Amino acid sequence: MGVRGPDDPAVDGISTDQASGCITVPVLLIHGRDDTVVDYEQSHVMYDALRKAKKSVELVTLKNEDHWLSRSGTRLQMLEASVGFLRAHNPPD
């Protein structure tokens, strides 16, 4: 992300703690447990930061799933979670 290390002053600009304070809408995080592109722990870090900031957040873990949603069962799980989240937070009626 363009920083030289944990003590780089630019870290504050991309920190989850800083970003979580700016969030004003509900957030849905969906992450494949076996993702090798983005570490699964990153979703937990963001989830925890949003909860700490008292923001509305949900985390859906897709077991045995990778970064690309390669399995049809977890694609369906992702779609159902997305539709449920939208119905709860942005209903069509």
Order of alpha helices (4+ residues) and beta strands (2+ residues): alpha-alpha-beta-alpha-beta-alpha
